[in-house]
Amino acid sequence: MDTGGSSGLAQSAAVKLSEMGERTKQFGNAMKAPDHQRRIILVIVCVALLLDNMLYMVIVPIIPDYLADLELEQAEHVHIHVHGNASMNSTMSSAQAKSNRDSLDVQIGVLFASKAILQLLVNPLSGTFIDRVGYDIPLLIGLTVMFFSTCIFAFAENYATLFFARSLQGLGSAFADTSGIAMIADKYTEESERSKALGIALAFISFGSLVAPPFGGILYEFAGKRVPFIVLAVVCLVDGILLLTVIKPFSNRNRDNMPVGTPMYKLMVDPYIAVVAGALTVCNIPLAFLEPTIANWMESTMHSTKWQMGLCWLPAFFPHVLGVYMTVKLASKYPNLQWFYGALGMVIIGASSCTVPACKTFGQLIAPLCGICFGIALVDTALLPTLAFLVDVRHVSVYGSVYAIADISYSVAYAMGPIVAGNIVHNYGFVQLNLGMGLVNVLYAPALLLLRKVCQMKPSYSERDNLLVDDDEPEGLCDTIKMEERRGKKKSYSTAGNCVPVVVAEENGLGFDGLRAETRASSDESFGPEYS
């Protein structure tokens, strides 16, 4: 037996195992690096937003046809004996068909709106919860709920189950969307990086919304109802596993040291945040109101085919991505004009909405729909980072509640869309609907002039000190230290002795709350009862 050869092989195997262990260690250390962590978090959040919007829109080509088949199957099991002549039978059959069609339209509208309505109701609670526990656990909760809702969608066989699955998705979205966007704002603190990261997230949202209808329609046509939802459920499961392995939301971390966020009701009455929230609602109304009504209008006015109605929004993905890219580039070069980009987007949305009823062919319709999505990209990409900036400079840098307000703004538009839009078209007409939406967007655009004061501020200064009114007091450790230093410079003396370094405080066992109390006490001694 060749013992020399065996020992050589053993040594070679040991060397290879050692090299593999070293590479694994290096990979683990690289994954722990802040830049890599941020990129992975961005990927996880973008996939979650993609899934949520695909699940929201994938039912558009599936549910109407599926519900019609369900009603037909139920009708086949019901034996109706009608007495009378043939004309009377024909009249009753026609009236019954019209009644069934109206009932089906109501069912579809309520089913579509149920997700946004529940999301609207849950967001105030989810925003506060996110501020208390952080961003990772709520994101995991949202992904878990979305996974189960998608599975229920796949195997649902009646309207009640579909309605429950759709409402359950709204619950998951209230946690996943809000915590995901807030996590991006928290990890990317530089304004240029934050705008770029949120722009990438918006591109995934657009991709999910616009690609989901043809994705669902093709798979439904050739593979059945269950396959599209099973595919989305698998992707959701993979994203959740990635979140558990990379971010490790249940690791033993001390969450008591987290700063206390500003309550949502205080954020809602902030005039700057209110203006941004209103703009997010108004700019999304055309998209939310056209999605449930444009198919019937295309069929009645231009006799469009099924594939044209299904693909009419797909070309709009490209101008949406272009709008995101342009806004990110312009914001990095001219950051003081964020308000102008948003106002310009609302004017483009208004003009495009007014143009939709004038289109006579499918090709003509593509242009205003692209204009609407391009304008929405300008508004969202400019104003979503502005919300985080407003929280940074006027409140405490905890972003759960402020992005819950943004999610509420979107939910208001999409909750009203399937229910209100149909009634407006029925009572006033499709032309009046579009003219009204366009006029509202154009009239709201000047309101963004209020944000000029905020957008012109330099991040290196104490922005919150500039924006606070006289009777406001500093909130949180960062505000107290910054305002103390600013006041100290004005009085020509150093306040370095009043600011306790975080590292020293942790070594002395103070923690974040103890440090805040000690800093507030030193601030009271320096400036008197006005800031106590």
N, C-alpha and C positions, 0 to 999 in steps of 0.2 A: 504494500500500500504506500502510495506516494504522500507522506505526511507533509513534505515541503510544499507540494502543490496545493494541498488542502489549506495549509496555513496562509499561503499567498492569496487564495480565493477569499478566505475569511477576512484577511486584512483589507483586501480590495473592497469587499462588501461593507466593512466597517467604515472605510473612508467615504464610500458613496453615501452611506446612511448619515454620516457626520455632515457631509456637504448638503444633503437634503434637509437635515435639521437646521443647518445654518441659514439656508435659503428660506426655509419656512419662518425662522425667527426674523430674518430681514424683511420678509413680506409682511409679517405681523407688525413689526415696528413701522413699516411704511404705511400700513393701513391706519395706524394710530396717529400719524402726522395730521395736523389740523387741515392742511389743504386737501389731502386725500379723503379725510372724514367729510369735509364739506361737499366734495364732489359726489361721494357715495350717497350722502343725505339728499343732495339735489336729484340724483337718479331715482332714489326711492320715492321721493315726493312727486316727481314728474310722472312716474309710472302709476302712482295712486290717483293723481288727477286725471291721467289718461283713461284709467279704468272707470272712474266715476262718470266721466262725460261720455264714454263709449256706452256704458250701461244705461245712461240717461237717454241717448239717442238711438241705440240699437233696436229699440222696440218700435220705432216709427214705422218701418215697413212690415213688421211682424204682427203686432198686436191687432190692428184693424182687420186684417185678413183672418187671423186666428180666432178673434171674437166672432166674426161673421160665420166661420165654420162651426163654432160652438153653438151658436143660435140655430144654425141649419140642422145640426144633429139633434138638438132638443126639439125642434119643430117636427122632425121625422118621427119622433116617438109620441107625438100628441095627435090623436085622431079627432078631427073636427068635422062634424056633420052640419053642413049648411043647407037650409031649405030655401027654395025660391028659384027664379029663372036664372038663365046663364048670365044675363047682363048684370043682375043683382050680385051674383057670385063674383063676376069680374070686378064690379065696383068695390065690393067688400075686400077682395084680395088686394086691389090697388091701395085702398086706404090702410089695410093692415101692413102692407109692405112699406108705405111711407112712415107709419107709426114705428115700425121696427127699425127703420133707418135712423129716424130721429132719436130713438132710445139708444141705439148703438153709438151715435155721435156723442150723446151725453155721457155714456159710459166711458168712451175713449177720452173725452176731455177731462173727466174727473180722475181717471187713472193717470193721465199725464201730469195733472196738477198736484196729485197727492204727494209726490216726492218733494216738490218745492214747498208745499204747505207745511209738511212735517218738519222739513229742514228749517223753515222760517220760525216755527215754534220752539225748536230745540236749540237753535243757535245762541240765544241769551244764556242758556244754562251751560252749553258746551264752551262758550268763550270764557266764562268765569271758572269753569273746571280746568281748562287749559292753563289759565293764569296761575292756578293754585298748584298743579302737579307737574307742569312742564309740557313739552310738546310731543315727546316720544310715545308715552303711554296712550294719550288720546288718539294718536295716529294709528297705533296698533289696534285700539278698540274700533276705530273707523274701518280699517281694513278687514277685521274679523266680521263685523256686521255686514259689510259689503259682500264678503265671500258667501255668507249664509243667504243673503238676499238673492244673490246671483244663482245659487243652487236651487232656491225655491222657485225662481223664475223658470229655470230649466225644466222642472218637473211639475209645475202647476198645471192643473187641468180644468180650472173653473175661474170665474171672474173674481170671486172673493179671495182666493189664494194669490192671484196676480196683484190685486189691490194691496194685500198685506205685504207682498214682496216689494212692491214699488214704494210703499210707505217706509218699510224697513231700510230701503236704500237711502231715503232722506235722512234717517237717523244716522246711518254710517257716514253720509256725506257731511253732516254737521260737524262731526269730529275729524274726519280725514282731511277735508278741504281746508278747514280753518287752521288746524294744527300744522298741516303741511306748509301752507303759505307763511304762517307765523314762524315756523322753524327756519325757513329760508331767510326771512327778514332778520332773524336773530343771529344766524350764522354769518351772514354777509353784512357787515356793519358799514363798510364803505359805500357811499351812495352810488358810485359807478358800478361796482360789483353787484350791489343789491339790485339795481335796475336790470343788469344783464341776466342775473339769476332768475328774477321774477319774469323777465321777458321769455326765457327758455320755458319756464313753467306755463306761461300763457300760450306759447306755441304748442305745447303738448295738449292743453285744454282745447285749443282750436282743432288740432289734429283729431282728437277723440270725438269731438262733436260732429265734424264734417265727414269723417271717414266711416263712422259707425253705421249710418243708414245703408250705404252700399255693402259694407261688410256683413251686416245682419241680413240684408235682403238676399244676397247671393248664397250664403250658407243656409238660410231658411228655405230657399228654393230648391237646393240640390241635396241638403243633408238633414233637413227637418228643424223643428223649433228648438230642440234641446242643444244642438251643437254650438251655436254662437255663445250661449250662456255658459256652457261647460268650458269653452276656450277662455272666456273672460275669468271664470272662477279659478282656473289653473294659474293664470297669470297673477291673479290677486293672491293666491296662496304662495307663489314664489316670492312675490314682493314682501309679504308678511314674514316669510322665513328669512329673507335678506335683512329685514329690519331687526329681527330678533338676534341674528348672528353678528351684525355689524354694530348697531347702536346699543344693543343690550339694554332695553328700557327697564328691566327689572333688576339691574345690578344694584348692589348695596351702596347707594349714594345718599348723602344727607340732603333731603329736599327742604329742610327747615331753613336753610340759608338762602333760599331764593328770595329776590325782592318782591314786595307786594305790589301787584299791578293796580292801576287806576280802575275803579269800578266802571262798569259799562255805561251806567246812566250818566256819569260825568263825561264820558267820551261822547255820548250821543248829543249832549247839549253844547259841546265845543263847536263854535260856528264853522271853523275850518274843516273839521271832520264831517260835519253835517253837509257842507257844500260838496265835498268829495263823494259822500255816500249818495247824495241825490243825483250827482252826475253819473255814477255807476248804474243806478236804477234806470234813469232816463235813457242812457245810451244803449242799454240792452233791451228796451221795450220793443223796438222794431224787429229785432231777431226773435224775441220771445213771442210776439204777436203774429209774425209772418209764418213761422214754422207750422202752426196748426191750420192755417187758412190758405196758404199759397197754392197747395196742391189742388184743391177744389177750384180755385180761381183759374189756374193754368188749364185745367181740364175743360172748364166751361168757356173760356175766352180764346185759347189757342189750341184746344183739342190735343193737348200734350199726351204722350204715351207714358206708361208706367215708369220706364227707365229714365225719361226726362224729368219726371217729378221726383224720382229718387236721387238723381244726380245734380239737381239744379244748384245745390249748395256746395258741391265738391270743388268747383273751380275757385270758390271764394277762400279756400284755405291758403292759396298762394299769396294773394294780396294781404291776408291777415298776417302771415309770417313776414312779409315785406314791411308791413306797418310796425310790427314789433322790432324788427332789425333797425329800421330808420329811427324809431323813437329812442332806442337804446344808444345808438351812435350820436344822435343829436343831444340827448341828455348828458352824455359824457363830455361833449364839447361845449354845450350851452346849458348848463344845469339850472340856470335862473329862469328858463322859459318852459318849465314843466307845465305850468298853467296854460300857456299858449298852445302847446301840443294837444292838451285835452280839449280846449275850446275849438281848435281847428278840427279835431276829430268829430266833435258833435255837429259842427256845421256840415261836414262831409256826410255824416249819417243823415242829417235832416234833408239835404239836397237829394241824396240817393233814394230815400224813402218816398219823396214826392215824385220821383221819376218812375217808380215801379209800375203804377197803373197805366202809364203811357206805352209800355212795351207790348208789342203785338206778336213777337216770335220768341222762341226759346233762346236764340242767340242774343237778342236785344236784352232779355231779362238778366243775363249773366252779368252785364256791366253794373247795374245798380246794386245787385246783391254783393258783388265784389266791393263796391264802394261802401256799403254798410259794414262789411267785415273789416275793411281797411280802417274805417273811422273808429270802430270798436277797439281795434288793436292800438290805435293812437291813444284813446282815452284810458284804457286799462293799463297799458305799459307806462303811461305818464303818471297816473294817479295812485296805483297800488303802492309803489315805493314812497309816494308822498304821504300816505297814511302812516307808514313806519317812521318817516321823518318827523311828522307832527307829534307822534307819541314820544319820540326821542327828545324833542325840544320843548314840549309843553307838559308832558306827563312823565310816567315811569316807563323805562324801556322794556316793557313786557307786552307782547303783541297779540296774545290770544283774543282779548276782547275787541280790539280794533279791527282785526280781520274777521271776527264773527260779525261785526257791523257790516263789513264789506260783503260777506256771504249773505247776510240778511238783505242787502241791497239787490244782489242778484236774484235771490229767492222771491222777492216781491214781484219782480218783472216776470219770472217764469211761473209763479203761482197764478198770476192774473192772466197770462197769455192764453192757455188752453180754454179758459172759461169765459173771460171778458171779450177776447178778440172775436170769437164766433158770434156773440150777441151783437157786437158793433157791426160786423159785416151783415148780419141778418136784418138789423133795424135801419142802418144808415148806408151801408155799401162798402165795398172794398176800397174804392177810391177815397172816400172820406176817412177811412181808417188810416191809410198811408199819409194823407195830407195832415191829419192830426198829429201823427207820430213825428213827421218831419218838422212841423211847426214847433212842437214842444222841445225838440232837440235844439233847434236854432235859437229859440227864446231863452233856453237855459244856459247856453254857452257863455253869455256875459257874466253870469254868476261866478265863473272861475277867476274873474279878475280879483276876487277877494284873496286868492292865493298868491298874488304877486309879492306881497310883503314876506310871506314865508319862503317862497322860492328864491328870493334875492339874498337870503341870509347865508353867511359863511359857516360851514360846519365847524371851523376851528374856534369860533367865538362861543360865548355862552348864549346860545339862541333862546333858551328857555327864559333867561333873565330879561331878554329883550321883549319877549311875548307876554310874560306874566303881567297881570294888572297889579296895582299897588296892594290890594288886600289879599292877594294869593300868597300862600306860603310854599316853601320848597317841599317837594315830595321825593322821598327816597334819598339814599346816601349820595348818589352822584350829583343831584341838584343842590344839596346842602353844601357839599365841598366846593362846587363850582361857583355858587353864589357867594360863598364866604370869601373865596379868593378874589372874586371880582370886586366885592365891597371893600375888601382889605386893600386892594390896589388903589381904589379911589381915595381911601383915607391915608394912603402912604405909609402903611405899616404891613409887616409880613404876618400872615396867619398860618404859617407853616406849623407852628406848635399846636394849632387847633385841629389839624388833619392827621388822623391816625392811620398809618399805612395798613393795608389789608393783611399783609404777611405778618406784621407785628401783632395785629389783633388776633389772628388765628393762633399764633404761638402763645398768646396770653389767654387763649380759651374764650375770647369774646364772641367769635363767630360774626355773621353778618348783622344779626339783630343787635348784638352788643355793640358792634362798631357803629351802627346807625344811632343807637342811644347815646353813646359817648360823643359822637360828632355833633348830634343835635344839642347836647348839653353844652359843649364848648361853643357852639354857635349862639346859644342863648346868652352865655356870659359875654361874648364879644359884641353882640348887636342888640341886646336888650330884649324885652318881652315881645317886640313886634314880630320876631321870627320864631317864637316859642310855640 
